[in-house]
Amino acid sequence: MLIADCEAGNIRYEAAESFFPHNNEEDFAVSYDAYFSKVLYEAKGRRSKKREEALMQEFQQHIDELAREAKGTVYWEKPLREARRG
């Protein structure tokens, strides 16, 4: 996820991911949620399409770093659903 949060004249962008680990292909148990995040940008101002596009250029790299630190893997070629932008 790329999260934009505006509050009191400040903007903050954060890359975040949530994992649901499984031990094997047949493991359908409800698992814990492992949530990891990293602040990419924080300053006075407001949302910017130009800044968001620049952050999206590096988004996969940031998410992969978070995944490595969590000993996880993001399967980019196997998305659970279509990407959403709002």
C-alpha positions as CSV (number, residue, x, y, z in Angstrom):
1,M,0.0,0.0,0.0
2,L,1.0,3.6,-0.5
3,I,-0.7,5.6,2.2
4,A,-1.1,9.4,2.0
5,D,-2.0,11.1,5.3
6,C,-2.7,14.9,5.4
7,E,-3.1,16.5,8.8
8,A,-2.6,20.1,10.1
9,G,-0.9,21.3,6.9
10,N,1.5,18.3,6.7
11,I,1.7,15.4,4.3
12,R,3.1,12.0,5.0
13,Y,3.5,9.1,2.5
14,E,4.1,5.6,3.9
15,A,4.7,2.3,2.1
16,A,3.1,-0.6,3.9
17,E,2.6,-4.3,3.5
18,S,0.8,-7.0,5.4
19,F,1.7,-10.7,5.2
20,F,-0.3,-13.8,6.0
21,P,2.2,-16.7,6.2
22,H,1.3,-20.2,5.2
23,N,3.4,-23.3,5.9
24,N,2.3,-25.2,2.7
25,E,-0.1,-25.2,-0.2
26,E,-2.9,-26.7,1.9
27,D,-2.5,-24.4,4.9
28,F,-5.8,-22.4,4.9
29,A,-5.8,-21.6,8.6
30,V,-6.5,-18.1,9.8
31,S,-3.1,-16.7,10.4
32,Y,-1.8,-13.6,12.2
33,D,-1.4,-10.4,10.3
34,A,2.2,-9.2,10.0
35,Y,2.2,-5.5,9.2
36,F,5.3,-3.6,8.2
37,S,5.7,0.1,7.1
38,K,8.2,2.7,6.2
39,V,7.7,6.5,5.9
40,L,8.8,7.6,2.4
41,Y,8.1,11.3,2.7
42,E,7.0,13.7,5.4
43,A,6.9,17.5,5.2
44,K,4.7,20.6,5.3
45,G,2.4,20.7,2.3
46,R,-0.4,18.7,0.7
47,R,-0.9,15.8,-1.7
48,S,0.8,16.1,-5.0
49,K,0.1,13.9,-8.1
50,K,3.7,14.5,-9.3
51,R,5.2,13.4,-5.9
52,E,2.9,10.4,-5.8
53,E,4.0,9.3,-9.3
54,A,7.6,9.7,-8.2
55,L,7.0,7.6,-5.1
56,M,5.2,4.9,-7.2
57,Q,8.4,4.6,-9.4
58,E,10.3,3.4,-6.3
59,F,7.4,1.7,-4.6
60,Q,8.2,-1.9,-5.5
61,Q,11.8,-1.4,-4.3
62,H,10.6,-0.1,-0.9
63,I,8.1,-2.9,-0.5
64,D,10.7,-5.5,-1.4
65,E,13.1,-4.1,1.2
66,L,10.4,-4.3,3.9
67,A,9.7,-7.9,2.8
68,R,13.3,-8.9,3.1
69,E,13.6,-7.4,6.6
70,A,10.5,-9.4,7.6
71,K,11.8,-12.6,5.9
72,G,8.9,-12.5,3.5
73,T,8.3,-12.5,-0.2
74,V,6.0,-10.4,-2.4
75,Y,4.8,-12.3,-5.5
76,W,4.4,-9.3,-7.8
77,E,3.4,-11.6,-10.7
78,K,0.6,-13.2,-8.7
79,P,-1.6,-10.3,-7.3
80,L,-4.5,-11.3,-5.0
81,R,-6.6,-8.5,-6.8
82,E,-6.2,-5.7,-9.3
83,A,-4.3,-2.6,-8.1
84,R,-6.5,0.2,-6.9
85,R,-5.8,3.9,-6.9
86,G,-7.9,6.4,-5.1
